[in-house]
């Protein structure tokens, strides 16, 4: 009888030891008790990272992606730059040419068009008063790339652009993007646009065409590649060269203005 009791006690002792050993191993593996572990596994493993990512996007997305950027325009501008359409970053910030790799503002500053004052996309609304520079787009629809636009979208924006040029009368209209200029060129059937030298091959810089105002004056046309960093075929050095050429044209316009004012005073 005592031997049977000894066997039972020994068996109970072994089972208790085995349970304790298994429990300790589970704790070592998970660092949690069985009850806590089952509760923890139901949680999202990356809650902090997801919250941070959503927060960063919400700070940038001040505008919906279908929000048209405002025209930065005024009367008597020396140059009105014409972009193709807003990129994703520009639509998010509400500012023109605001992509992190866009060369527009670096070229604007380095060419001397801002009198060597440093500006960036956050200063776009100040450009007309400070430097007589305006910004506008041919197409208002946001896209990741200009290749996402079709020709009809580009063409549809040209009549409005021409009307604004006639109203505000900038000295030079500077297309930033060859496809923007090509959309304008296809619209040159308009009777108020000079179609001379139509057969000449395209070359960046000053163009032969002009937009005539109702009072007899006109706006000269210039074209350069897109300043987007995604356009790798044309590097920043080449774009800066075209900005400097534009600066030379603007300096000539300034001198002509001075001459005209002096002539008016003398007369």
C-alpha positions, 0 to 999 in steps of 0.5 A: 500500500505504501509502495503504491502511494509512493508511486502516485506521489512520484508521478505527481511530482514528475508531472508538476515538474514537467509543467513548470519546465514547459511554462518557463520555456514559453516565457523565455521564448516570448517574454510574456506569460501565456495569457499576455502573449495571446492578447499581444499577438492581436495588436498591429505590429507597426502602429507607431510607424503607420501613424507617423507616415499618415501624419507626414502626408497630412502635413504636405497635402494642404490641397487636393490633387485636383486643385488648380494652382493659382496664376502668379500674374500681374501687369507689366511683367518682364517675363511670364513663365508658362509651366506644363501642369502641376506635378504631385508635389506642387499640387500638395504644397499649392506652389509652382515648381515645388518638386525637390529636384526641380531646377526652376528656382536654382536656375532663376537665382543663379541666372541673376533674374532675382538680382541674386536674391535667394528664393524658393517655391514658397516665395512664388507669390512674391515674384511679380512685385519683387522681380516682375516675374509671373508663373502660370500653367498651360494645363491645370490637371495634376499628374505625376508626369507631363506624359500623362497628359494628352494633346487635347488637354494641352491645346485646350489651355492655349486660348486662355493663356493667349487671352491672359497675355493680351490682358497683362502684356508681359514682355516675354512669355517663357515656356518651361517645357517643350510640349507646352510650347508645341501646344502653343505652336499648334494653335498658331492658326489664331490670326493674332499670332505671328506665323512667320518662319514657320518652316524653321527647325525648333531650337530652344531659346528666343522664338520667331513667333509673337503674340500681338496685343490689341493696342499694337504691342506684342509679347516675345516668345521663348522656350526651354526644357522642363526644369523637372529633375525627372527630365534627365535628357537636359541637365541643369547646366544646359537649363541654366544657360538658357535662363542666362540667355533669357536674362540677357533678353530681359536686360534688353527690355529694361534698357528699352523701357528706360529709353522710352521713358526718357523719350517721353520726358523729353517730348 
